[in-house]
Amino acid sequence: MTTAERTAPPDTLSVPAGRAPGCPFDPAPGITEAARTAPLTKATLWDGSSCWLVTGHQDVRTVLGDPRFSADALRPGFPFLSAGGREVVGSRPTFIRMDDPQHARLRRMLTADFMVKKVEAMRPEVQRLADGLLDRMTSGRNSADLVAEFALPLPSLVICLLLGVPYEDHAFFQERSGILLSLRSTSAEVRAAQDELLAYLTGLARVKREKPDDAIVSRLVARGELSDEEIATMGRLLLVAGHETTANMTALSTLALLRTPDQLARLRAEPALIKGAVEELLRYLTIVHNGVPRIATEDVVLGDRTIRAGEGLLCMINSANRDAEVFPDGDALDVTRDARRHVAFGFGVHQCLGQPLARVELQIAVETLIRRLPELRLAVPYEEIPFRGDMAIYGVHSLPVAW
């Protein structure tokens, strides 16, 4: 039993809350019930501290768009989901855990690399990588682990190309990313993994000073505004977030479609639906499943509640994306739905910088799998699929498939 479970009052939720046991695509029952009964609910964190859960679509957008709710993880009382999560921030926060003007200054250094026009120009290369991975995966056999052989290497290859990181080191990155994102990692484990990752990226920045290329790390070096250590911190964020999120969305999307054969059949019959279907999958699955953290910098009235300065909040984007007022019958996957108002990438000035790239990768991954593997199916019983309820980014640890 955790500290949070021992100290939580009987009428409060404990977070992290995991997922629904009956349907692992749904939010935890306690989160769903909280969203039905009140827009704000008190919750107890792993260390016995409390925070507010914000569950409705409009309230989540309000909090994420209001500068009085800070993203600064160094503020006392900021809500962390685990001891390891607190250690990840430490004294080296990335810009997603900063407020303006520091956040805006650092984010602007990367904006051009993730603009829609530039990312769209990458489609042929991403398609080439996807086809190459499927060629290898399907060569001479009829089954594989989709995570290990397609869902994970595709975004890993892309982010390594963008950063100028050698892909042959991907096992090193993935092992340490897993430690950083695990809710079960101890502070010591996270500290060691982070130090190793930052040491590698600091060394890479030094190499790029001597042998520049046209990738992101080199361009950050050439700007002359950041130290090698600061570049490494930014690179860590892009490297971890750039492959873990899309990899998990790709595998989980595939599983969700296999579990809803009518929706899969609709996509096969109408490939033009793919772009909209990706938005619906982002809404329905919402892999950032334990909330986006904020802390109030002053007293703020939200609905009929007053959030006091210094109180933490978790914006539950998974329940917001199932809000019936915005998404009728939101517990169902519907690839024809207009899901563009989802908040899977967050909202406001801190919304995900890499979302144009994630969309392109997901659109290509889903379309390519559907087109090239018309007999795709699970290779093990659904009940044996290992879900990532123990991770900050939801998904599956493996996905055995056959064709």
C-alpha positions in Angstrom: 0.0 0.0 0.0 1.4 3.4 -1.0 1.6 6.5 1.2 -1.2 8.1 -0.8 -3.4 5.1 -0.2 -2.8 5.1 3.5 -3.4 8.8 4.0 -6.2 9.5 1.5 -9.5 10.4 3.0 -12.3 8.0 2.0 -14.0 10.7 -0.2 -11.0 11.6 -2.3 -9.4 10.0 -5.3 -5.8 8.8 -5.4 -3.7 9.6 -8.4 -2.1 8.2 -10.6 -5.4 6.5 -11.2 -4.5 4.1 -14.1 -7.2 3.0 -16.5 -10.6 1.2 -16.4 -10.1 -2.5 -15.7 -13.0 -3.5 -18.0 -11.9 -1.4 -20.9 -8.2 -0.2 -20.9 -9.0 2.5 -23.4 -11.2 4.3 -20.9 -10.2 6.6 -18.1 -10.2 5.1 -14.5 -13.7 4.7 -13.1 -12.9 7.3 -10.4 -12.0 9.9 -12.9 -15.1 9.2 -15.0 -17.3 9.5 -11.9 -15.6 12.7 -10.8 -16.2 14.2 -14.3 -19.9 13.3 -14.0 -20.5 14.7 -10.5 -18.3 17.9 -10.2 -16.0 20.0 -12.4 -13.4 20.0 -9.6 -12.5 17.2 -7.3 -9.9 16.9 -4.6 -7.4 14.1 -5.1 -4.5 12.7 -3.0 -1.1 12.2 -4.7 1.5 9.5 -4.1 3.2 11.4 -1.3 0.0 12.2 0.6 -0.3 15.8 -0.6 -3.5 16.9 -2.3 -4.4 18.7 -5.5 -7.4 19.5 -7.6 -8.6 17.4 -10.5 -10.0 19.5 -13.3 -12.2 17.1 -15.4 -14.5 19.1 -17.8 -13.5 20.1 -21.3 -14.1 23.8 -20.9 -12.5 24.0 -17.4 -9.4 22.2 -18.6 -9.1 24.7 -21.5 -9.6 27.6 -19.0 -6.9 26.4 -16.7 -4.4 25.6 -19.4 -5.0 29.0 -21.1 -4.8 31.1 -17.9 -1.3 32.4 -16.9 -2.4 32.5 -13.3 -2.1 28.7 -13.4 1.7 28.2 -13.7 3.6 25.4 -15.4 6.7 26.1 -13.3 7.6 22.8 -11.7 10.0 24.5 -9.3 7.2 26.2 -7.4 6.5 24.7 -4.0 3.3 22.6 -4.1 3.6 21.7 -7.8 1.8 18.3 -8.3 4.1 15.5 -9.3 2.8 12.0 -10.1 5.8 10.1 -8.6 9.1 10.5 -6.8 10.8 9.9 -10.1 8.7 12.5 -11.8 9.8 15.1 -9.3 13.4 14.0 -9.8 13.1 14.4 -13.6 12.5 18.2 -13.1 15.0 18.7 -10.3 17.2 21.7 -11.0 17.1 21.1 -14.8 13.5 21.8 -16.0 12.7 21.9 -19.6 10.8 24.7 -21.2 7.5 22.8 -20.8 7.9 23.2 -17.1 8.6 27.0 -17.3 6.4 30.1 -17.6 6.8 33.0 -20.0 9.1 34.7 -20.8 11.6 31.9 -20.3 9.3 29.4 -21.8 8.6 31.5 -24.9 12.3 32.3 -25.4 13.4 28.6 -25.5 10.3 27.4 -27.4 10.9 30.0 -30.2 14.3 28.4 -30.8 12.5 25.2 -32.0 9.3 26.6 -33.6 10.6 26.6 -37.2 11.6 22.9 -36.9 8.0 21.9 -36.2 6.0 24.2 -38.4 3.3 22.5 -40.4 4.9 23.4 -43.8 8.2 21.9 -42.8 6.8 18.8 -41.3 4.5 18.2 -44.3 7.7 18.3 -46.5 8.9 15.3 -44.5 6.1 13.1 -45.5 8.0 11.2 -48.3 10.9 10.5 -45.9 8.5 9.3 -43.1 6.7 7.1 -45.7 9.9 5.6 -46.9 10.9 4.8 -43.3 7.5 3.2 -42.6 7.6 1.1 -45.7 11.2 0.0 -44.9 10.2 -1.1 -41.4 7.2 -3.0 -42.7 9.3 -4.7 -45.4 11.7 -6.0 -42.7 8.9 -6.9 -40.3 7.0 -9.0 -42.9 9.9 -10.5 -44.7 9.6 -14.3 -44.6 7.2 -14.5 -41.6 3.7 -13.8 -40.6 3.9 -12.5 -37.0 5.9 -9.9 -35.0 5.7 -7.5 -32.1 4.4 -4.4 -33.6 5.8 -2.2 -30.9 9.4 -3.4 -31.2 9.5 -3.6 -35.0 7.3 -0.7 -36.2 5.6 1.5 -33.7 8.7 2.4 -31.7 11.4 2.5 -34.4 9.5 4.7 -36.8 9.3 7.9 -34.6 12.7 7.0 -33.1 14.3 7.2 -36.6 12.5 10.4 -37.3 13.5 12.2 -34.1 17.0 11.0 -34.4 17.2 12.5 -37.9 15.7 15.8 -36.8 18.1 16.1 -33.8 21.2 14.8 -35.5 21.5 11.9 -33.1 22.9 8.5 -34.4 20.1 6.0 -34.6 22.4 3.2 -33.7 22.3 4.5 -30.1 18.5 4.2 -29.9 18.6 1.3 -27.4 20.5 3.5 -25.0 17.8 6.3 -25.4 14.9 3.9 -25.1 16.1 2.2 -22.0 16.7 5.5 -20.2 13.4 7.0 -21.5 11.6 4.1 -20.0 13.1 4.8 -16.6 12.3 8.5 -16.8 8.7 7.8 -17.8 8.0 4.9 -15.4 5.8 5.8 -12.4 7.6 3.1 -10.5 11.2 4.4 -10.9 12.9 5.6 -7.7 14.5 9.0 -7.5 17.9 7.3 -7.6 17.0 5.4 -10.8 15.7 8.5 -12.5 18.7 10.6 -11.5 21.1 8.0 -12.9 19.2 7.6 -16.2 18.9 11.4 -16.6 22.5 12.0 -15.8 23.6 9.4 -18.4 21.2 10.8 -21.1 22.3 14.4 -20.4 26.0 13.4 -20.5 25.5 11.8 -23.8 23.7 14.8 -25.3 26.2 17.3 -23.8 28.9 15.3 -25.6 26.9 15.4 -28.8 26.6 19.2 -28.6 30.4 19.4 -28.3 30.9 17.2 -31.3 28.5 19.4 -33.3 30.6 22.4 -32.5 33.5 20.8 -34.4 31.4 18.9 -37.0 28.2 20.8 -37.6 25.3 19.5 -39.7 21.8 20.9 -40.5 20.0 19.1 -37.6 18.5 20.7 -34.5 21.3 20.2 -32.1 23.8 21.8 -34.5 21.5 24.8 -35.1 21.1 25.3 -31.3 24.8 25.2 -31.0 25.2 27.7 -33.8 22.8 30.2 -32.2 25.4 30.8 -29.4 22.7 31.5 -26.8 22.8 28.2 -24.9 25.5 26.2 -23.1 26.1 22.6 -24.1 24.3 21.6 -20.9 21.2 23.7 -21.8 21.2 22.2 -25.3 21.4 18.7 -23.8 18.3 19.5 -21.5 16.3 20.6 -24.6 17.5 17.6 -26.5 16.4 15.3 -23.7 12.9 16.6 -23.9 12.7 16.2 -27.7 14.3 12.8 -27.7 12.1 11.3 -25.0 8.8 13.0 -26.0 9.5 12.7 -29.7 9.5 8.9 -29.9 7.6 7.7 -26.8 4.4 9.5 -27.5 4.0 8.6 -31.1 5.2 5.1 -30.6 2.6 4.5 -27.9 -0.2 6.2 -29.9 0.7 4.0 -33.0 0.5 0.7 -31.1 -2.6 1.7 -29.0 -4.4 3.0 -32.1 -3.7 -0.2 -33.9 -5.1 -2.2 -31.0 -8.2 0.0 -30.7 -9.0 -0.4 -34.4 -8.5 -4.2 -34.2 -11.0 -4.2 -31.3 -13.5 -2.2 -33.3 -13.6 -4.0 -36.6 -16.5 -1.9 -38.0 -14.3 1.2 -37.6 -11.3 -0.5 -39.1 -13.4 -1.7 -42.1 -14.7 1.9 -42.6 -11.1 3.2 -42.8 -10.1 0.5 -45.2 -13.1 1.3 -47.4 -12.5 5.1 -47.1 -8.8 6.0 -46.8 -9.7 9.7 -47.0 -11.0 9.4 -43.4 -7.4 8.7 -42.1 -6.6 12.3 -41.1 -9.9 12.7 -39.2 -9.6 9.3 -37.7 -6.2 10.1 -36.2 -7.8 13.1 -34.4 -10.5 10.8 -33.1 -7.9 8.3 -31.9 -6.0 11.0 -30.2 -9.2 12.1 -28.4 -10.4 8.6 -27.6 -7.1 7.2 -26.3 -5.5 10.3 -24.7 -2.2 8.7 -23.7 -1.2 11.5 -21.3 -3.6 9.8 -18.9 -2.8 11.2 -15.5 -3.3 14.8 -16.2 -1.3 18.0 -17.1 0.0 19.6 -13.9 -0.4 23.3 -13.0 -0.2 25.4 -9.8 -2.1 28.5 -8.9 0.0 31.6 -8.5 -2.9 33.6 -6.9 -6.5 32.9 -5.7 -8.6 32.1 -8.7 -12.4 31.4 -8.9 -13.1 28.5 -11.1 -16.8 27.7 -11.4 -18.1 27.7 -7.9 -14.8 26.9 -6.3 -11.9 29.1 -5.2 -8.5 27.7 -6.0 -6.0 29.1 -3.5 -2.5 30.4 -4.4 -0.1 27.5 -4.1 -2.6 24.8 -4.7 -1.8 22.3 -7.4 -4.1 21.1 -10.2 -4.1 18.2 -12.6 -6.0 18.9 -15.8 -7.5 15.5 -16.8 -7.4 15.7 -20.5 -8.6 12.2 -20.8 -11.9 13.0 -19.1 -12.1 16.3 -21.0 -11.8 14.4 -24.2 -14.8 12.3 -23.2 -17.0 15.3 -22.2 -20.5 14.6 -23.5 -21.2 18.3 -24.0 -18.4 18.5 -26.6 -18.2 14.9 -27.8 -21.6 13.1 -27.7 -21.2 9.4 -27.1 -17.6 10.1 -26.4 -16.9 6.7 -24.9 -17.2 5.2 -28.4 -14.6 5.3 -31.1 -16.0 6.9 -34.3 -13.6 7.5 -37.1 -16.1 9.8 -38.8 -16.4 12.1 -35.8 -15.1 15.7 -36.0 -12.8 15.5 -33.0 -10.7 18.6 -33.7 -11.6 20.2 -30.4 -9.8 17.5 -28.4 -7.1 18.6 -26.0 -4.8 15.5 -26.4 -2.0 17.9 -27.2 -2.9 20.3 -24.3 -4.1 23.8 -24.8 -2.7 27.4 -24.6 0.8 28.5 -25.0 2.2 25.2 -23.6 0.4 22.9 -26.0 2.6 20.3 -27.7 5.2 21.8 -29.9 5.6 18.6 -31.9 2.0 18.0 -32.7 2.4 18.6 -36.5 5.1 15.9 -36.6 3.0 13.5 -34.4 0.0 13.9 -36.8 2.1 13.2 -39.9 3.7 10.1 -38.3 0.4 8.7 -37.0 -1.4 9.3 -40.3 1.3 7.5 -42.2 1.7 4.7 -39.7 -2.1 4.0 -39.6 -2.6 4.3 -43.3 0.4 2.1 -44.1 -0.6 -0.7 -41.7 -4.2 -0.7 -43.0 -3.2 -0.7 -46.7 -0.3 -3.2 -46.5 -1.6 -5.7 -44.0 -5.3 -6.3 -44.8 -5.2 -9.5 -42.7 -3.7 -7.8 -39.6 -4.9 -9.4 -36.3 -3.8 -10.0 -32.8 -1.5 -13.0 -32.3 -2.4 -13.5 -28.7 -5.6 -13.2 -26.7 -6.6 -9.6 -26.0 -6.4 -10.4 -22.2 -2.7 -11.0 -22.5 -1.8 -7.6 -23.9 0.5 -5.8 -21.4 -0.8 -2.3 -21.0 1.4 0.6 -19.7 -0.6 1.6 -16.7 2.7 2.0 -14.8 4.0 4.7 -17.2 3.4 8.4 -17.5 2.7 7.9 -21.2 0.0 5.2 -21.8 0.2 2.5 -24.4 1.2 -1.2 -24.5 4.5 -2.7 -23.7 4.2 -5.1 -26.6 1.7 -5.9 -29.3 2.0 -9.4 -30.9 0.3 -9.4 -34.2 -0.1 -11.7 -37.2 -1.1 -11.2 -40.9 
